């Protein structure tokens, strides 16, 4: 496990903690972001073109103007994970051979009320290294970068850690909530989005944004979450849903046993 320390950028080896809360975040590699609005033919895509390969998280001291942290790439798109949150740099695939400008960090997932300086660590090293020659400035180039199957935000909130992994090309996130800690402390927003709403019929979270260059409108649809607990070796379902207040999103949970771990799962819809 690679550890990224805010103060002196140290690399150390630590032990991965077991998780108690899972939250799927980014789309399956076999899926695409659905698009609606002014141009329903354009699709956002993110994932690994080789469906069985894990996504590779690459550490960097900095990337152009992006803060130090980790990045993961797929299908021409790139996500940057830093202490400031997750920046989406999403390419989209036009139909009928059209060419459109890419979305350069048009959306930024930010954690509200979180620790501003969480330690970010790489977990489960992958074979091989990466050389990154992005850009025209050689001082920005990086060589022999290790790759990892996932990363961890430790102490994102007091008693809450956040894991991102990418098994079989699927990028997911995992919240680890300590016993007695309120999971509704987890709050996030989408900077750059024009609108964030809950689909009244499905419970999905729908994020809408407009591309400045073209005026086209796009949507990212995240499926309604599912929650349960493992009590005495058996799953016990827990009622859960999204709550959007003043553009901030959190989870609404039904009754559950705070002495046991809580699992919350969600994923991006592929249609």
N, C-alpha and C positions, 0 to 999 in steps of 0.2 A: 504494500500500500504506500503510495506517495503522499506525502503531507505537504500542503502549501501553507506556509505561515505568513501572516500579514506583515510581521515586523521585519524579519530578515530573510524571507524566502527560503527557509531551510527545507531540506528534503529528509524526512525520517521515515522509519517503519513503525507502524502501529497496528493494532488489532481491530478488525471490523466488529462492531457491536451487533448483536442480534436485533432484528427489527420486530416491531409490534404493530405497525400501521402502514398499509400499502396504499399508494395513490398513483394510478397510471395517468401520465400527463400528455405525452407527445404521440403523434399518430403511429399506427402499425406501418411497417414498411410496405405492405401490400395495399395500404389504403392511401388516399389523397385527401387533402383539405377540400371540402365541398365549397362551391362558390355559388353565390346567389346575388341578386340585385341587378346592377346595370349591365353586367356582362357575365352571364352564367356559363360561358364556354371556357373560361380561364380557371385552371386548377393550381392551387398551391400543392407542392409535393415536398416531403422530407422523409428520408429513410435510407436504407442500404440497398443498392441494386442487387446484391447477392443476398437473397432472403434469409439464408441460414447463418450468415456471418454476424457476429456481434458488432455493434457500433463501437468505435474506438474514441475514447476521450483523450485529448492531447493537452498537456499542460503548457502554459506559456507565461513568461514574465510579463509580456504585454503583446498586443497584436494591433499594430497601427495605433489608433486612438482608443482601443478597447482595453479596459483594466486587466491586470493579471488575473489568471484563473485557468479555466479549461475550455476547450472547444470540441465540438463534434460536427462532422460534415456528412452530407448525404444528398445525392441527386441534385448537386449544384447549390444546395442550401447549406447554411451554417448556423449553429447556435453557439453563443458564448456564455459561459457560466462564470460569474464573478461575484464578489461580495456585494455588488450593486443589484444582482438579480440575474435574469436570463434574457439575453438579447437575441431576438429572432431575426436572422438575415435570410429571408426566404426567397428562393427562385420560384417562378411559376411557369407552367408549361402551356403555351398557347396552342390552340388547335389549328389545323390546316396550315402549318408551317409559318405562322405569324411570329414576329419577334417583338417582345415587349420588354420594357426596362425591369430589372430585378428589383425586389423589395429589399433595400439595404437597411437592416435594423429598424424596420418600420414599426415593430412591436417589441415592447420590453416588459417582461413579467417582473414586477417588483413586490417584495414582501413588506407589508405594512407593519410597523411596530416591532420589527425584527432586530436582532443583534446586527449592528452595522458592520461588524468585523468578525464574521464567523470564520473559523478555520476550514479550508477546503482541502480534501484529501482524495487522491486517486486510490482506487481499490482494485484488486485482482489484475495484476499486470498481464498484458497480452504479449505475444511473441512479436519481435521486430520493433523497429523505430521508424519515425517519420522525419523527412526533411521538408521544410516549408519555405518556399521561395516566393511567397505571395508579395506583390507590390514591386516597385522599382527601386526601393531603397535597400541596399544590401545590409544596412545596420538593422533592418527589421527581419531579415532572414534568420531562420533557426534550423539547426541540424541535430540529428540523433535524438529527436524527441521521443521519450517513452510513450507507450499507449496503454490505456487501462480500460477495463470492462465497465467501470463506473466511477462515480465520485460521491463524496459525502460532504454536506454542510453540517459541521458539528456546532451544537448550541445555536442554531438559527433562531430559536426561541428558548428561554430557560426550560430545560427538561425536554426539548424537542430537537431531534436531528432530522436532516433531510438527505435521502439517498437518490441519486440518478443512476440508472443502469440501462444497458441496451442489448439484452439477450436476443439472438436471432433477428437482429435488425429492428427490434422494437424498443423505443426509448420510453422508459417508465420512471416514475419517482416514488419514493417510499418515505413516509414520515414515521419517525420513531418517537413515540410519546411515552414519557416515564409515568409510572403509576401516580395517580393523584393530580396529574397535570391536565388542565382544561384544553382539549383539542380545538375549541373555538378560538383560541388565541391565534390560530393559523389564519392569516388574512392576506390576500394578495390583490393586486390590481394590474390592469394592462395599459401601460402608458403608450399612447399612440392610437388606441382604439377609439372609434367614434361612438360605439354603443356596446354595452354589455347587458344582456337580458337572459332570463330563464324562459325556455319554451314551456308554456303552460300545459301542453299536452304530453310531452315526453320527460320534462324535468331537465333536459339538456341545457348546458350553458352555451350561449351563442355570442361570439365576439365579432363585431363588425368593424371594418376599417376601409378607408378609401385611399387609393393610390394617387398621390398628388400629381404625378406626371400625366396621368390619363383621365383621372376622375372616376375610374372604375371602382365599384364596391365589391368587397370580398367578405366572406364569413368563415370563421373557424367554429366548428360545432364540437363541443365536448360532452360526451354522454353523461347522463345522470349517474351520480356515485352510488355504490353499493357498500354497505357496512355490515360487519358481523364481529363476533368475539369467539374465541376458542375457550370454552369453559368445560373443564373435566374431559377434554379431548373431543368435544363436540362443538360444531359451529352454532352460535346463537345470533340470529339476524338482529340488526339494529337499524331503526329507521333513520335515514339520512337524506339530505338534499342540499342544494345550493341556496345561499341567501346573498342577494346583491343589494347593497346599501351605499348610495353616493359613490357608485362606480367601484366599490370594494366588494370582494367576494370572500365568503367564508362558508363553513359547513353548519347546517342545522341538524342536530342529533336528537333522536328520541332517547328514551330511558336505556341506560346501560350500566354495567357493573364496573365502577372505577378501579376495582382491585385487579382487573384483568386487562390484557392488551386489547386494543381496538383496531380493527382493520377497515380502512376506507379505500375503495378502489374506483377509479374512473379512467376513461380513455377517450381519445378523439374519435368521433364518428368518421366512417370512411365513405360516406355517400352524401 
